[in-house]
């Protein structure tokens, strides 16, 4: 069990990646549509929706640290982390369905319902996803295998993102027959069932190989002290926070940008030019005409154009992911991550120069951003696994889950702060939910939150990496030292 270098089978990599597919059917929905769901479907005022997301996110973030300590100290015949993926599968699916339901309450009841269900969702997400993420650090000690595993899992992430960004709205519109609230509930039911099945497959197809010796087990206080002395961990924590602030703002604003900033006429012309009506006709022949008829209705061009653009961007991200491993193997994770994060930021910054009729320009820049950013996607979690190795190398103690819990803490803080900022800023700019036309201040605010704001934060994230000391040379050195230690321990 203490073997530190072992190749992972394709089945195990796929099985592990299905856990990310399951989690991201929910997570990507939160990033892309939670603000829109609260303001335009559940009809919660934007400022209150922001408060719900902030409170829920902070509660979930704090629970991550607790969950990390619990997971590191879990002992079962299945390992430390795999059981949590199984135990939380059904509760995760059930609570996700509740969080995107729209009971007929008054304004206060809606606010309380949204807060309670969102808090429960982020807590169960932590109980599931923290052990799942930490599992990648104990499947193998081979860093090239980790790069490969990261590529597999983030192809799964992109598949989930494709489903959310491209199919969620048309499915919600068609299954709800124009009633987005009913449609969302039906879509989330399918996602919940799919997620439960995928989590079970992840549990059945993976095996924990890196097991710390009994002597390395330490109190929680010592684990936290090790974290505070781990400079790469501190840098990755703040990088993670900034990244997910950015992703929450940019992801949440996309649907608003298409609906309220870009003109309806220019979007309809774009759809005609790319052959979207013919695509709908073909899809209607493959499935049923009713499945996509809502996209053909007047006033729905924004939904169609955003879904089409998201499809191109997500496909480009998947292609970008394929370049991640070879680039990281050659230049190191840190350098590859920083360079391509900066380039993706430039694409977002350029969007600010576009007018409200520049649908082709928006399409091109978001697609290019998707490809470039896709290269960075697998590297974040692979770098965090390296940070866990760095801690073991430096302190001769391993606490994988608490390292990952701190990073998911950053993810939750970033997601909640970014989501809250989005809705608070919408309110400050004078946004009116579901209005036919927004005030110029609101339109300009939406433009800012898809371009200058996320682009600037991305650049700040990349700048932090200058202090991250685990370059390619150190990766190789740490890997070799830990291999030697584990072989020596296994020989005792």
URJOVEN-V262687 format. One record per residue. N is the residue number from 0. BURIAL is I if it has 24 or more other C-alpha atoms within 12 Angstrom, else O. D_CENTER is the distance of its C-alpha to the mean C-alpha in Angstrom with 1 decimal. Layout:
n=N burial=BURIAL d_center=D_CENTER
n=N burial=BURIAL d_center=D_CENTER
This chain:
n=0 burial=O d_center=31.4
n=1 burial=I d_center=31.4
n=2 burial=I d_center=31.1
n=3 burial=I d_center=28.8
n=4 burial=I d_center=28.6
n=5 burial=O d_center=28.1
n=6 burial=O d_center=26.7
n=7 burial=I d_center=24.2
n=8 burial=O d_center=25.2
n=9 burial=O d_center=23.3
n=10 burial=O d_center=23.3
n=11 burial=I d_center=21.7
n=12 burial=I d_center=19.0
n=13 burial=I d_center=18.3
n=14 burial=I d_center=18.7
n=15 burial=I d_center=16.2
n=16 burial=I d_center=13.6
n=17 burial=I d_center=14.3
n=18 burial=I d_center=12.8
n=19 burial=I d_center=9.3
n=20 burial=I d_center=10.4
n=21 burial=I d_center=11.6
n=22 burial=I d_center=8.8
n=23 burial=I d_center=6.3
n=24 burial=I d_center=9.4
n=25 burial=I d_center=9.2
n=26 burial=I d_center=5.7
n=27 burial=I d_center=5.6
n=28 burial=I d_center=9.2
n=29 burial=I d_center=8.8
n=30 burial=I d_center=7.2
n=31 burial=I d_center=9.7
n=32 burial=I d_center=12.6
n=33 burial=I d_center=13.1
n=34 burial=I d_center=15.3
n=35 burial=I d_center=17.1
n=36 burial=I d_center=17.6
n=37 burial=I d_center=19.1
n=38 burial=I d_center=21.3
n=39 burial=I d_center=22.4
n=40 burial=I d_center=22.4
n=41 burial=I d_center=23.0
n=42 burial=I d_center=24.9
n=43 burial=I d_center=24.0
n=44 burial=I d_center=25.1
n=45 burial=I d_center=22.4
n=46 burial=I d_center=23.5
n=47 burial=I d_center=23.4
n=48 burial=I d_center=19.9
n=49 burial=I d_center=18.7
n=50 burial=I d_center=20.6
n=51 burial=I d_center=19.2
n=52 burial=I d_center=15.6
n=53 burial=I d_center=16.9
n=54 burial=I d_center=19.0
n=55 burial=I d_center=16.6
n=56 burial=I d_center=13.9
n=57 burial=I d_center=16.7
n=58 burial=I d_center=18.1
n=59 burial=I d_center=14.9
n=60 burial=I d_center=14.7
n=61 burial=I d_center=18.3
n=62 burial=I d_center=18.2
n=63 burial=I d_center=15.9
n=64 burial=I d_center=18.9
n=65 burial=I d_center=21.2
n=66 burial=I d_center=19.1
n=67 burial=I d_center=19.1
n=68 burial=I d_center=22.9
n=69 burial=I d_center=23.3
n=70 burial=I d_center=21.4
n=71 burial=I d_center=23.4
n=72 burial=I d_center=26.5
n=73 burial=O d_center=26.0
n=74 burial=O d_center=28.7
n=75 burial=O d_center=29.0
n=76 burial=O d_center=30.5
n=77 burial=O d_center=27.0
n=78 burial=I d_center=25.7
n=79 burial=I d_center=23.7
n=80 burial=I d_center=20.1
n=81 burial=I d_center=20.6
n=82 burial=I d_center=22.4
n=83 burial=I d_center=19.7
n=84 burial=I d_center=17.5
n=85 burial=I d_center=20.6
n=86 burial=I d_center=21.8
n=87 burial=I d_center=18.7
n=88 burial=I d_center=18.1
n=89 burial=I d_center=20.4
n=90 burial=I d_center=19.9
n=91 burial=I d_center=16.1
n=92 burial=I d_center=17.1
n=93 burial=I d_center=19.9
n=94 burial=I d_center=18.3
n=95 burial=I d_center=15.4
n=96 burial=I d_center=18.4
n=97 burial=I d_center=20.2
n=98 burial=I d_center=17.6
n=99 burial=I d_center=17.7
n=100 burial=I d_center=21.5
n=101 burial=I d_center=24.0
n=102 burial=O d_center=27.2
n=103 burial=O d_center=30.1
n=104 burial=O d_center=30.4
n=105 burial=O d_center=31.8
n=106 burial=O d_center=29.9
n=107 burial=O d_center=30.1
n=108 burial=O d_center=29.2
n=109 burial=I d_center=26.1
n=110 burial=I d_center=24.9
n=111 burial=O d_center=25.6
n=112 burial=I d_center=24.1
n=113 burial=I d_center=20.8
n=114 burial=I d_center=20.8
n=115 burial=I d_center=21.8
n=116 burial=I d_center=19.4
n=117 burial=I d_center=16.4
n=118 burial=I d_center=17.6
n=119 burial=I d_center=18.2
n=120 burial=I d_center=14.8
n=121 burial=I d_center=13.0
n=122 burial=I d_center=15.9
n=123 burial=I d_center=15.7
n=124 burial=I d_center=12.0
n=125 burial=I d_center=13.1
n=126 burial=I d_center=16.1
n=127 burial=I d_center=14.3
n=128 burial=I d_center=11.2
n=129 burial=I d_center=13.2
n=130 burial=I d_center=15.9
n=131 burial=I d_center=13.8
n=132 burial=I d_center=12.3
n=133 burial=I d_center=15.9
n=134 burial=I d_center=17.3
n=135 burial=I d_center=16.4
n=136 burial=I d_center=18.7
n=137 burial=I d_center=21.6
n=138 burial=I d_center=21.6
n=139 burial=I d_center=23.3
n=140 burial=I d_center=24.6
n=141 burial=I d_center=24.8
n=142 burial=I d_center=22.5
n=143 burial=I d_center=22.9
n=144 burial=I d_center=21.9
n=145 burial=I d_center=18.8
n=146 burial=I d_center=18.0
n=147 burial=I d_center=18.8
n=148 burial=I d_center=16.8
n=149 burial=I d_center=13.6
n=150 burial=I d_center=14.5
n=151 burial=I d_center=15.0
n=152 burial=I d_center=11.8
n=153 burial=I d_center=9.7
n=154 burial=I d_center=12.2
n=155 burial=I d_center=11.3
n=156 burial=I d_center=7.6
n=157 burial=I d_center=9.4
n=158 burial=I d_center=11.9
n=159 burial=I d_center=9.7
n=160 burial=I d_center=8.4
n=161 burial=I d_center=12.2
n=162 burial=I d_center=13.3
n=163 burial=I d_center=11.4
n=164 burial=I d_center=12.3
n=165 burial=I d_center=15.7
n=166 burial=I d_center=17.0
n=167 burial=I d_center=16.0
n=168 burial=I d_center=18.4
n=169 burial=I d_center=21.2
n=170 burial=I d_center=21.0
n=171 burial=I d_center=21.0
n=172 burial=I d_center=23.9
n=173 burial=I d_center=25.9
n=174 burial=I d_center=25.5
n=175 burial=I d_center=26.3
n=176 burial=O d_center=29.0
n=177 burial=I d_center=27.9
n=178 burial=O d_center=27.0
n=179 burial=I d_center=23.3
n=180 burial=I d_center=23.3
n=181 burial=I d_center=24.9
n=182 burial=I d_center=22.8
n=183 burial=I d_center=19.5
n=184 burial=I d_center=21.0
n=185 burial=I d_center=22.1
n=186 burial=I d_center=18.8
n=187 burial=I d_center=17.0
n=188 burial=I d_center=20.0
n=189 burial=I d_center=19.4
n=190 burial=I d_center=15.7
n=191 burial=I d_center=16.9
n=192 burial=I d_center=19.6
n=193 burial=I d_center=17.7
n=194 burial=I d_center=15.2
n=195 burial=I d_center=18.2
n=196 burial=I d_center=19.9
n=197 burial=I d_center=17.0
n=198 burial=I d_center=16.8
n=199 burial=I d_center=20.6
n=200 burial=I d_center=20.6
n=201 burial=I d_center=18.3
n=202 burial=I d_center=20.8
n=203 burial=O d_center=23.8
n=204 burial=I d_center=23.0
n=205 burial=I d_center=22.0
n=206 burial=I d_center=24.3
n=207 burial=I d_center=24.1
n=208 burial=I d_center=26.4
n=209 burial=I d_center=26.1
n=210 burial=I d_center=28.0
n=211 burial=I d_center=29.2
n=212 burial=O d_center=33.0
n=213 burial=O d_center=34.4
n=214 burial=O d_center=35.7
n=215 burial=O d_center=32.2
n=216 burial=O d_center=31.2
n=217 burial=O d_center=31.2
n=218 burial=O d_center=31.0
n=219 burial=I d_center=27.9
n=220 burial=O d_center=29.7
n=221 burial=O d_center=30.1
n=222 burial=I d_center=26.4
n=223 burial=I d_center=25.5
n=224 burial=O d_center=28.3
n=225 burial=I d_center=27.1
n=226 burial=I d_center=23.7
n=227 burial=O d_center=25.5
n=228 burial=O d_center=27.6
n=229 burial=I d_center=24.8
n=230 burial=I d_center=24.4
n=231 burial=I d_center=21.5
n=232 burial=I d_center=19.6
n=233 burial=I d_center=20.4
n=234 burial=I d_center=19.3
n=235 burial=I d_center=15.9
n=236 burial=I d_center=15.5
n=237 burial=I d_center=16.3
n=238 burial=I d_center=14.4
n=239 burial=I d_center=11.1
n=240 burial=I d_center=12.2
n=241 burial=I d_center=13.1
n=242 burial=I d_center=10.1
n=243 burial=I d_center=7.9
n=244 burial=I d_center=11.2
n=245 burial=I d_center=11.3
n=246 burial=I d_center=8.0
n=247 burial=I d_center=9.0
n=248 burial=I d_center=12.4
n=249 burial=I d_center=12.2
n=250 burial=I d_center=9.9
n=251 burial=I d_center=12.2
n=252 burial=I d_center=15.3
n=253 burial=I d_center=15.3
n=254 burial=I d_center=17.0
n=255 burial=I d_center=19.3
n=256 burial=I d_center=20.2
n=257 burial=I d_center=21.4
n=258 burial=I d_center=23.1
n=259 burial=I d_center=24.7
n=260 burial=I d_center=25.1
n=261 burial=I d_center=25.9
n=262 burial=I d_center=29.2
n=263 burial=I d_center=29.6
n=264 burial=O d_center=32.4
n=265 burial=I d_center=30.6
n=266 burial=I d_center=27.7
n=267 burial=I d_center=30.2
n=268 burial=O d_center=32.0
n=269 burial=I d_center=28.9
n=270 burial=I d_center=28.2
n=271 burial=O d_center=31.9
n=272 burial=O d_center=31.8
n=273 burial=O d_center=28.9
n=274 burial=O d_center=30.7
n=275 burial=I d_center=28.3
n=276 burial=I d_center=31.2
n=277 burial=O d_center=32.3
n=278 burial=O d_center=28.9
n=279 burial=I d_center=29.0
n=280 burial=O d_center=32.5
n=281 burial=O d_center=31.6
n=282 burial=O d_center=28.7
n=283 burial=O d_center=31.1
n=284 burial=O d_center=33.6
n=285 burial=O d_center=31.1
n=286 burial=O d_center=29.9
n=287 burial=O d_center=31.8
n=288 burial=O d_center=32.5
n=289 burial=I d_center=31.5
n=290 burial=I d_center=27.9
n=291 burial=I d_center=27.3
n=292 burial=I d_center=30.2
n=293 burial=I d_center=28.2
n=294 burial=I d_center=26.8
n=295 burial=I d_center=30.4
n=296 burial=O d_center=31.5
n=297 burial=O d_center=32.5
n=298 burial=O d_center=29.9
n=299 burial=I d_center=26.9
n=300 burial=I d_center=26.7
n=301 burial=I d_center=23.7
n=302 burial=I d_center=21.6
n=303 burial=I d_center=22.9
n=304 burial=I d_center=22.5
n=305 burial=I d_center=18.9
n=306 burial=I d_center=18.1
n=307 burial=I d_center=20.1
n=308 burial=I d_center=18.6
n=309 burial=I d_center=15.0
n=310 burial=I d_center=16.5
n=311 burial=I d_center=18.0
n=312 burial=I d_center=15.1
n=313 burial=I d_center=12.8
n=314 burial=I d_center=15.9
n=315 burial=I d_center=16.4
n=316 burial=I d_center=13.0
n=317 burial=I d_center=14.0
n=318 burial=I d_center=17.4
n=319 burial=I d_center=16.1
n=320 burial=I d_center=14.4
n=321 burial=I d_center=17.9
n=322 burial=I d_center=19.4
n=323 burial=I d_center=17.2
n=324 burial=I d_center=19.3
n=325 burial=O d_center=22.7
n=326 burial=I d_center=21.9
n=327 burial=I d_center=20.7
n=328 burial=I d_center=23.7
n=329 burial=O d_center=26.0
n=330 burial=O d_center=24.9
n=331 burial=I d_center=22.8
n=332 burial=I d_center=19.1
n=333 burial=I d_center=19.8
n=334 burial=I d_center=21.8
n=335 burial=I d_center=19.6
n=336 burial=I d_center=16.4
n=337 burial=I d_center=18.5
n=338 burial=I d_center=20.4
n=339 burial=I d_center=17.8
n=340 burial=I d_center=15.6
n=341 burial=I d_center=18.9
n=342 burial=I d_center=19.7
n=343 burial=I d_center=16.5
n=344 burial=I d_center=17.4
n=345 burial=I d_center=20.8
n=346 burial=I d_center=19.7
n=347 burial=I d_center=18.2
n=348 burial=I d_center=21.3
n=349 burial=I d_center=23.5
n=350 burial=I d_center=22.3
n=351 burial=I d_center=24.3
n=352 burial=O d_center=27.4
n=353 burial=I d_center=27.0
n=354 burial=O d_center=29.1
n=355 burial=I d_center=28.3
n=356 burial=O d_center=29.9
n=357 burial=I d_center=27.9
n=358 burial=I d_center=25.7
n=359 burial=I d_center=26.3
n=360 burial=I d_center=25.4
n=361 burial=I d_center=22.1
n=362 burial=I d_center=21.4
n=363 burial=I d_center=22.4
n=364 burial=I d_center=20.5
n=365 burial=I d_center=17.2
n=366 burial=I d_center=17.8
n=367 burial=I d_center=18.9
n=368 burial=I d_center=16.0
n=369 burial=I d_center=13.7
n=370 burial=I d_center=16.0
n=371 burial=I d_center=16.3
n=372 burial=I d_center=12.7
n=373 burial=I d_center=12.1
n=374 burial=I d_center=14.6
n=375 burial=I d_center=12.7
n=376 burial=I d_center=9.4
n=377 burial=I d_center=11.2
n=378 burial=I d_center=13.2
n=379 burial=I d_center=11.2
n=380 burial=I d_center=11.3
n=381 burial=I d_center=14.7
n=382 burial=I d_center=16.0
n=383 burial=I d_center=15.2
n=384 burial=I d_center=17.1
n=385 burial=I d_center=19.8
n=386 burial=I d_center=19.9
n=387 burial=I d_center=20.8
n=388 burial=I d_center=23.4
n=389 burial=I d_center=24.7
n=390 burial=I d_center=25.2
n=391 burial=I d_center=27.1
n=392 burial=I d_center=29.1
n=393 burial=O d_center=30.1
n=394 burial=O d_center=30.8
n=395 burial=I d_center=31.6
n=396 burial=I d_center=29.4
n=397 burial=I d_center=26.1
n=398 burial=I d_center=23.6
n=399 burial=I d_center=20.4
n=400 burial=I d_center=18.6
n=401 burial=I d_center=19.5
n=402 burial=I d_center=18.1
n=403 burial=I d_center=14.7
n=404 burial=I d_center=15.2
n=405 burial=I d_center=15.9
n=406 burial=I d_center=12.7
n=407 burial=I d_center=10.6
n=408 burial=I d_center=13.2
n=409 burial=I d_center=12.3
n=410 burial=I d_center=8.6
n=411 burial=I d_center=10.2
n=412 burial=I d_center=12.9
n=413 burial=I d_center=11.0
n=414 burial=I d_center=9.0
n=415 burial=I d_center=12.4
n=416 burial=I d_center=14.5
n=417 burial=I d_center=12.8
n=418 burial=I d_center=13.0
n=419 burial=I d_center=16.5
n=420 burial=I d_center=17.6
n=421 burial=I d_center=16.7
n=422 burial=I d_center=18.9
n=423 burial=I d_center=21.5
n=424 burial=I d_center=22.0
n=425 burial=I d_center=22.3
n=426 burial=I d_center=25.0
n=427 burial=O d_center=26.6
n=428 burial=I d_center=26.8
n=429 burial=I d_center=28.6
n=430 burial=I d_center=26.1
n=431 burial=I d_center=27.7
n=432 burial=I d_center=25.5
n=433 burial=O d_center=26.3
n=434 burial=O d_center=29.2
n=435 burial=O d_center=30.7
n=436 burial=O d_center=30.9
n=437 burial=I d_center=29.3
n=438 burial=O d_center=31.3
n=439 burial=O d_center=31.1
n=440 burial=O d_center=29.6
n=441 burial=I d_center=26.7
n=442 burial=I d_center=26.2
n=443 burial=I d_center=26.5
n=444 burial=I d_center=23.9
n=445 burial=I d_center=21.4
n=446 burial=I d_center=22.3
n=447 burial=I d_center=21.8
n=448 burial=I d_center=18.3
n=449 burial=I d_center=17.2
n=450 burial=I d_center=19.2
n=451 burial=I d_center=20.9
n=452 burial=I d_center=18.7
n=453 burial=I d_center=15.3
n=454 burial=I d_center=17.5
n=455 burial=I d_center=19.4
n=456 burial=I d_center=16.7
n=457 burial=I d_center=15.3
n=458 burial=I d_center=18.9
n=459 burial=I d_center=19.2
n=460 burial=I d_center=16.3
n=461 burial=I d_center=18.1
n=462 burial=I d_center=21.4
n=463 burial=I d_center=20.4
n=464 burial=I d_center=20.2
n=465 burial=O d_center=24.0
n=466 burial=O d_center=24.5
n=467 burial=I d_center=22.4
n=468 burial=I d_center=25.3
n=469 burial=I d_center=23.9
n=470 burial=I d_center=24.9
n=471 burial=I d_center=25.8
n=472 burial=O d_center=29.2
n=473 burial=O d_center=28.0
n=474 burial=I d_center=25.5
n=475 burial=I d_center=28.5
n=476 burial=O d_center=30.7
n=477 burial=I d_center=28.5
n=478 burial=I d_center=27.9
n=479 burial=O d_center=31.6
n=480 burial=O d_center=32.6
n=481 burial=I d_center=30.4
n=482 burial=I d_center=31.7
n=483 burial=O d_center=35.2
n=484 burial=I d_center=34.7
n=485 burial=I d_center=33.2
n=486 burial=O d_center=36.1
n=487 burial=O d_center=38.5
n=488 burial=O d_center=37.1
n=489 burial=O d_center=37.2
n=490 burial=O d_center=40.8
n=491 burial=O d_center=42.0
